[in-house]
C-alpha cells in the first residue's frame, strides 16, 4: 500500500483504546460501529476524536481496494450509565475550571437522554444512490427479492463490513509477503466484476471469491496458509473456547451463511458442520473457503490450526469437514474441491 498500512492504522487506534473508557465511535447515519474501531472504548473526547480521524483514514485507505465501501460519518458518543440515566451533553462536559467550550469538531456529537434515544429510528440506508439492498443484483441472474426488511438491511451492512475487513487483511498479508502477482490478479478480477455487479452486497462477496481463486491458482498450499495466518494476525484478536463454533457464528452473524449445524461427535480438532444457504458461490467445482479459514485462524493457536478443509455437496447444503494435524501439505485453505 501507499503510505501508512491498514495494519499500522488499526494498531494506532487500538493503542488509543481503554477498557474503562466511556466514549465510543458510531456512524451518525446508520448507527453502526465502524471497523476497525468497533468494540473499542476511549477515555476522553479528545482521544476518541483522534481515533475517529484514524478510523476515517483507515476506511479511506481501504477504499483503494473497493471504491464502493460505504462512507460513514464517524462521530463520538458517550455511553449511558448502567442505570439508564442521561449523561451530560458533550458540549457541557465540565473541566477543572467549569464547563468546556462547545466543540466545533465534526467528529463530536451531543448526547441524548434515554427518553430521546428510545424514540430514534433509522431510515433505510442509501448506498450508491439506491435505497436498501433490493433490486436485480446482476450477479447470477437472480431476480429482485423484494423490499428488504430492517433486519435484512442491517445484515447487508454487516456482510459488507465483514467482507471488507477480511479482504483488507488478506491484501495486507499478500503485500507484506511479496505476493504481488496474486494481489494484482485479485484486483484485476475485482475491477472486472465491478463493471458487471451492481449490488454492493454481492460485489463484496465477489471480492472474497476472487481472492480465494487467486490464492488457489497462484500460491502453494503452504503459502496460502501463511498468508491467511498473517491476515488473521492483522485482525483484532478473538478469544474462543470453541474456535469452530465461534467461526461459524461469525459467518452466520455477517450473513455469509444462513445457518449451520455441528455434528455432535465433532471435536475442536476434527469437526463436521452442515451449512445451509451460503452466500458464497461455488465455481468450477471449487468452494471458496477463505473466509471460514480466516475466522478459524483468528481463534486458534498456530500449532492447533486446521490444515485440512473439505467440502461435500449434500441435499441440505454443504458439508464442511475440518481437521488438525493432517499429513502432507494443507488442503482446502483458500478454496476446496467439492466432493459429491
N, C-alpha and C positions, 0 to 999 in steps of 0.2 A: 504494500500500500504506500501511497504518498503521504509523508508526514507521520504524525503520531498514529500508532496502530490501534485497532479496536481493543485489543487486549490491554494496552497501556492506559487507554481512557477508562476502561472498565475497572482496572486496578486502582486508578486515581479516585474514582467515585467510591469504591469500597473503602479506600483509606479515609475518606471523609465521614463514613458512617459510624454510628454509635448504637449499641443495643438499647441504651436508655433514652435515646433521643425522642423528642415529641413531634418532630417535623418529618414529613414525607413528601414525595413528589407524585403528582397526578396530572392527567390530561384534562384541561378545563373543558374541552369539547365532549369527550367521551366518558370521562371518569376512570379511564384505565390507568394502571400504574406502568409507566413506560420502562421498557428494557433499555439499559441494564440496571436501572435504579429500583426496579420492582422488589418490594420486600425490605428495602433498606430504610433506616431512620437516621435523623441527623439532630445534633444537639441544639442548633440555633438557626435562626432565619438566614443570617449571612452564609453559614456553611451550606445550608440547603440550597440557597441561590447559586452558590458555586457548583454544587452538584447538578443543579438544573442546567446550567450553562454547559457543563461537561456532557450531560445526557444529550443535549441537542447537538453537540459536536459529534458524539458517538453516532447518532442517528443520521447526521449529515454525511459522515464517512460511510456508513452502511448503505446510504442511498447511491453511492457509487456503483454498488453491485445490483441494486434494484431501484430504479428511478421511481417506481410506484409505491415505495414504502410510505405508509400514511404519515402525514405531517401531524404532530402533536403539539398543542400549546401547553408546554410543561410549566406547571405552577407549583408553588409551595403551599402545603396545607399542614396546619397543626391539628393533631389528633384530639378527639374529645376525651374528657376524663372518663374513668371507668363507670362513674355513676350517671353518665349521660348528660351532665350539666354542660352548659356552653362555656367555652374558653374565651379569653379576651381576644378582640379582633387584632389582626396583625399590625394595623396602624396605631393601636393603642397600647402595645406592649411596653411595659414600664422599664426604664433604665435606672441607673443609680441616682439620677437627678430628676426623675419624673418621666412622663410619657415620652417615648421616642417621637421624632417627626414622622408623619406618614410617609411610607415608602412609595417612590415612583418606579421602582423596579418592576418591569413587566413580568418577572418570574414570581412576584409576590402576589398574594391574594388575601382578602379579608376572610375571616372565619365566620361561620353562621351558627345560629343556635340550633339545638337539636330539633325544635319545632319547625324551623325553616328547612332544615335538611330533610326532614321526613316528607316534605311536600315536593321535593325535587323529582323530576323525571327527565330522562334523556330522550331526545328525539332520535330518529333513525339517522345513522351517520351517512355522510356524503363522501364517497371515495371516487376520485377522478370524475366528479360531476354527475355521478349516477347514484341515486338513493339506494340504500340497502345493498344486498348482495344477490338480488334476484336477476332475472334476465337470462337470455341464452348465453351460455358460457363459451361456446365455441371450442371447447376442449376436446370432447369426444362425441360431439353431436347430441348431447343431452338437451332436452327441452327445458323451457322455463319451469322451475319447480314451484312458482307462485311467490306471493309475498312472504318474506321471511318473518318469523316471529322474533320477539325481543331476544329470546334465548339463542335462536339461530344466529342473529346478528352479533351477539356477544361472542358466540363460539367462533364465528367467522373471524373476528378481530383476534381472538386468542390463537387461532390457527395461523394467521398471518404473522403474528409476533413470534410464535414458536418456530415457524419455518425460517424467518429472517435471523433469529438468534442462532439456530443451528447452522444455517448457511454461512453466516459471518464467521463463526468459529472454525468451520471447515476451510473457508477461504484463507483465514489467517494461518492455519496449520499447513496448508498447501504452499503458501508463500514462504513461511519460515522453513519448511522442509525442502525448498528448492524445486518443487514440482511445477515448474512454470507451464509445461505442456498440458498437464491436467487442468490447471487453473484457466488457461486460455480456452481449452475445449469446453469447459463449463460455461464460460462467458459467451462463446460463440453460439452454443446451443440455446442459452437463455435468451439472447437477443433475437434469435430466430423465432423462439416461442413467443416472445413479447409482441411480435408483429401479428401473431395469429390467435393469441389467447387474450380475450378482453377482460375476463373476470379476475380481479386481484387475488381472490382466494385460490382459484385454480392455478394462476400463474406462480404463486409461491410454492405450491406443491410441485409444479413442473420444474422449478429450480432445484428442489431436493432430488427429484427423479433424474434430472440431467447430471447432477453431482454424482449420484450413485453409479450411473452408467459410465461417466468419465473415469471415476476411480477404478471401476471394474476393468475397463479396457486399457487403461494406461499405467496402472500401478500393480505391482505384485501383491499377493495376499498379505505378506508381511508388511509391505509399505502401506497398504490400506489400513491395517490395524494400527500402525504407528501414527498415521495421520489422524485417525479418529481418537486415539489416545491423547494426542496433543490437543485436538479440538476440545475434547472433554475437559482437559486440564485448564483450558481457557474460559470455560463457562463457570458461573457461580457454583460452588460445591453443593452437593445434595447428599444428605445422610439418609440412609435407609437400611433398616434391619433386613428387609426383603427386597433386594435390588430388582428382581424380576417383576414383582407386583408394582413396585414403585415406578419402573419404566413404563409399564403398560398403563398405569393410572395417569401418568403424564401425557401419554399419547391420546388416551381417551378424553382427558380434560381439554386438550387442544383440538379435539375433533378430528384427529388423524385416524383414529379407529372409533367405531360407534360402541363397541362392546367387546369384552374378552372373558374367557372362562379358562381357569388354570386347572390342569389335571390334578386331582387330589394327591396322587402319588409323586408329584413333582417335588424336587428339592432346589436349593439355591444353585447347586452345581449342574443339575440335569432337570430341565423343565420342559413341559409340553403345554402350549397355550393355544386355544381356539379363538381366532379373531373373526369378528363379523363386521361387514360394511366398512372396509378400509378405504380411506380417501385416496391412497396412493394407487397408481395404476401400474399393473404388470405389463411388460412389453418384451417381445422376442423371447418368451419363455423364461423370463427372469423377473424377480420381485425386488424392489428397492428396499433393502434392509437398513440402510444407512441411518435413518432417524432412530430406529429401535436400538441399534448397536451404540450409537452416541449416548442415548439415555442410560443404557446399561453401564457403559464405561464411566459415566458420571457417578455411579453409585457403587462401584466395586474397586477394590484394590488391584494393582497391576497383576499380582500373581493369582487372582481369583476371577479374572475376566473371562467371559465366554468367548471361546475361539472357534466355535462351530455353530452356525445358524443355518438351519434347513427349513425349507418351506414346502408344504404339500397343499395341493388344491383339493378341498373336500366339499361336500354338498353344502355345508353350513357356512363356508367361507374359506379361511386359510388356517392350516395347522402349522404352528411355529414350534420347532424343536431347538432347544438351546443346550449346549454342553460346555463344560470346562475341562481343560486338560486333554484335549483330543490329540491323537498322534499326527505328526506331519504339520504342514503349514495351515494357517487359519482358513476357514471355509465360510462363505456367505457373509463377509464382513460388510461390504458396501452393497452387494447385490447377490441374491441367491437364486440358483436354478430351481425352477418349480418342478416338483415331483408330483406324479398323479397317484 
